Amino acid sequence: MRLPRPDVFKVNCLGEEIEFYAKYADIYELQFAHISDDVEFWVKLAKRFPKPVLELACGTGRITIPIARAGIRITGLDASREMLRVFKKKLEKEDSEVRRRVSLKLGDMRDFDFKERFGFIVDGQRKPAISMVGS
């Protein structure tokens, strides 16, 4: 059964329902860009498991980009076009090798289907949520 795709996180703001990240993706990046206490943890784990890696709810790339810098091919999945827009803008500043290792997908992490198999799945929103997929 396929779940209906939400327009991401909707909130009621002064009587108007808005897609939160469409309005606040740039602010989100400013608010969370400095948080890095868990990034090294995720990079070390990604190095230990079979490749490639998938990050659920990758947002603006806070974890995805450092994993790619470590030489690991990674796919980032997010339900917000605006979050991925900010991510792509950040990714443009990276060198070509890092950019080549990153693949971005728009989709709902509750219901997605990729042909590719992943050896490790990161969900940095839920520390330290770790999923190991069969090799």
N, C-alpha and C positions, 0 to 999 in steps of 0.2 A: 504494500500500500504506500503510495506516495503522499507525503504530507504537503499541505498547501504551503507555498513559499511565503513566509512573512516578508513584509517590507522592512524587515529588521526590527530593531527595538523601537517600538512606538510609545510615545509619552503624550499625555494630555498637558498642554501648556496654555494656560489662560483660555481654556475651552476649545483649543484647536489641537487636533491630533497631528503630531509631527513625527517624522522618522528621525530619531535622535541623532544618529551619526551623519545624516545628510546635512544637518545644520551645524554640527559640532565636531566634525572630523579634524579640522585644523586645530581647534582648541584642545581636543583629546590628545593630539600629537604633542602640543606644548606641555600639557599637564603630565603626560606619562613618559616622555622621551628620556627624562633623567633617571627613571627607575631602571636600575640595571643589576640589582643584587642577585637576581636569579638567572641572568643571561649566561654567565660562565657555567652554571649548573647544567643548563640545557645544551650548551655547546659540548661539554664533556660527555654527556650521555649520548648525544647524536654521533659522536666519534666512535662510540663503543658498539653501536648496533649496525646491522646491514643497511645499506643505502638503497634507494633514496629515502628522504625524510618528508613527512607531511606535517604541516602546522595547521591546526584548526583554529579558527578565529584569529588569523594572523594580523588583523588590524593594519597598523601602519609600518609593520616590519621590525618592531623592537627586538624580537627574538630571531626572526627569519634571516635578517641581513647578517647578524653576527655568525650564524650557522653557515651561511654561504661564504662568508669571509674565511671561515675555517676550512674551506675546500670541499664542502659537502653540497651535493645537489639537493634542493629542497623545493617543495610545492607549498604555497601558501593559499589557504582557502578562507574566504570571508564572505559574508552575506551583504556587506555594504559596499556599493560602488564608490562612495565617497571616501571610505577608509582606504580602499585599494587605489584611489586616485592619489591620495597623500603618499601612500606606499610607493607608487610608481615615480612620483616626484623625487622622493628620497633615493630611490634605486638609481635614478639617472646620474646621481653624484658619485656612484660607486664605479670602480674600474670595470672594464669589459668582462673580465673573468668572473667577478662576483655576479654581475648582471646575467651572465650566461647560465649560472647555476640556479637561478631563481625562476620559477614558473608560478604565475598567479592565476587563481581561479575564483570566479564569482559563484557562490553557491551556499546552500544551507547545510551546516555540518550535521544536522539531524537526518539528512537524506541526500546522499551524494553517491555517485558511482564513477570511479575512474578505472580505466583499463589497466593502469599502472598499479603495481603492488608496492607497498611501502614497508620498510624494515623497522621503522620507528615513527611514532606519532606523538607530536607535542601539542599540548593544550595549555599554553602558558597562563591562561586565565584562571586555571585551577591548579595552583601549585601544591604539590609536585605530581600532578596527574601524569601518569606514564602508561602508555599502551605499547605492548610489544606484539607485533604481527608476525605470524609464522614466516620463516625465511623462504 
